[in-house]
């Protein structure tokens, strides 16, 4: 990847121009292979970020995302469910999330907010995704796209949200306290 004179990688500058979060470089030695579901989550995150920042119509955002490189490699039905489900249910998802936030929802970064929507949506509606996977995938999105410690915040909020949305699954997975 080439850099501009100010040493900002072109892909980071391009992301800023396109109104989407920039990806942090992967740590050295990390496997670059991604599942189609992870790609779907990443594309949904980009769309949700754009929806929050630019207030464009969801159909316009969706069309733009579908034109991006590697979109064909994502799980399109999962992307559709995440992008459109999170947008359609943003108020309901916020109502679930706000109980576990330590600040007003308006003070969340757009990336953290979108990641929390994705995690909450998967916990509530994607029952084929185990709750630990939904939380972990949201944490990984926050690590890749969010602020320095945003992934810790996302983990804490979703970990508190999960028992309310998936009580039986969480109860079965967590050890009994004595």
N, C-alpha and C positions, 0 to 999 in steps of 0.2 A: 504494500500500500504506500503510495507516495504521499509526501507531506507538502504543505504550502510553506511559503517563507516564514509564517508565524509558527511553524511546527505543529499545527493542528492537522491531524489526518483528514484527508478529503472526505472519507465516509462520515466522520463526525460533523464536518461542516455541512455536508449534504443533508444529514439528518436534521440539523438545526434549520436549514432552509426549508425542508419539507414539512417541518412542524411535527417531528416525531422524536422520541428519545434516542439518544445515541447509545450504541452498544459499547460497553467497556471491552477492551481487548481481553481475550481468553488467556488465562495463565499458561505459561510454557508447559508443554507436555500434556496438556489436557486434551482428551478425546474430542474431536470436532464433530463427530457423528451425532445427529439429533434425531429424535423420534418425530414422526409426523405430528403427533399431539403437541410436543414441545414447540414445534414450529407454529402450529395453530395458535397456541397461547401467545407466542411472541407477536404474531401478526395481529391478533385480537388486542394485545396491549398497545401496539402502535395505533390501531384504529381508535381505541378508547382514549388514548392520550390526545390524538388529533380532535376527537369529538369534544373533549373538555376545553382544549386551548382555542380551537378555531370555530366552534359552534356550527360546523357545517352539517348538512343533512346526512344522516347515517348511510343513505344509499350512495351518496357521492363519496363518502369516506370508504365505503366497502368497495366501490369501483376502483378507487385509487389503490387500495391495498392489494386487490387482485392483480394489478398490473406490476407489482413489485417482483424483483428477481426471487426465484425459489418458492414463490407462492404455490406452484404446482406440487411441491413436495410436502405440503402441509395436509393435515386431516381437515378437509374443507367442511364437512358437516360439523365437526367440533368447533372450528373457527366461527362458522355461522351462528351456532348456538351461543358461543361466548360473546361475540361482538354484539349481536342483536339482542340476546337475552340480557346482557349487562346494561345496554342502553335502555331497553324497554322497562327493565326492573330496577333502574338505578336508585329510585327513591326507596323502594322496598329493601334493597341491599344496604343502602345507607342507614335505614332504620335499624337493621340488624347489627350493623357494624358500630354505630355510634355508642352503643351500650358498653363497648370495650375500648373506646378511644380515650386517650388522656388529653385530648385537645379538640376544639371544634373541627368538624369535618372539612370546613373551608380552609383550614390551615394545613391540611395534608398536601404533600407535593402531588402534582398530577400523576406522576409515575406510581407512587405508593397507593394513591386512591384507586387507580386503574388495576393495580395488582391485587389490592384487597377486594375489589369487585369480582375479579376473575376467581380468586380463591373462594369467596363467599358463594358465588354462582355455582361453582363446581361442587361445593359442599351441599348446597341446597338442591341442585337439579341433576348432577351427573353422578348418579348412584353407582355407575359402573367403574368410577374412579374411587379407589379406597381413600378414606379421609386423610390418611397420612401422606398419600401421594399428592392429593390436592394441595395440602399445606406445603409440602416440600417443593412442588413445582412453583407455587407462588413465591416461596423463599428464593428459589433459583432465579426467577424473573427479577425479583428485587435486587439480588446480587449482581445480575448482569446489567440492569438498566437503572437501578435506583441509586440513592445516596449511600454514603459510606456505611452507615449502620441501619439503613432502611429495612434490610432483610430481617433484622432482629425484631423490629417493631411489627412487621408483617407476621412473623412467626408467632409472636405473643398474642396479637389480636385474633388471628385465625385459630390458634390453639384454644382460646377462650370461647370462640364462636362455635367450634365443632360440636361440643356436647349438646348444645341446643338444637342443632340441625341433624345430627346423627347420633342420638343418645345410645342406641344399642351397640353400634359399631365401636364407639369410643369406650363404652363401658367394658366391652369384651376385650379391647386392646390394652387397657390400662390396668395395672395391678391394683388389687384391692388394698385399701389403706386400713391398717389395724391400729 
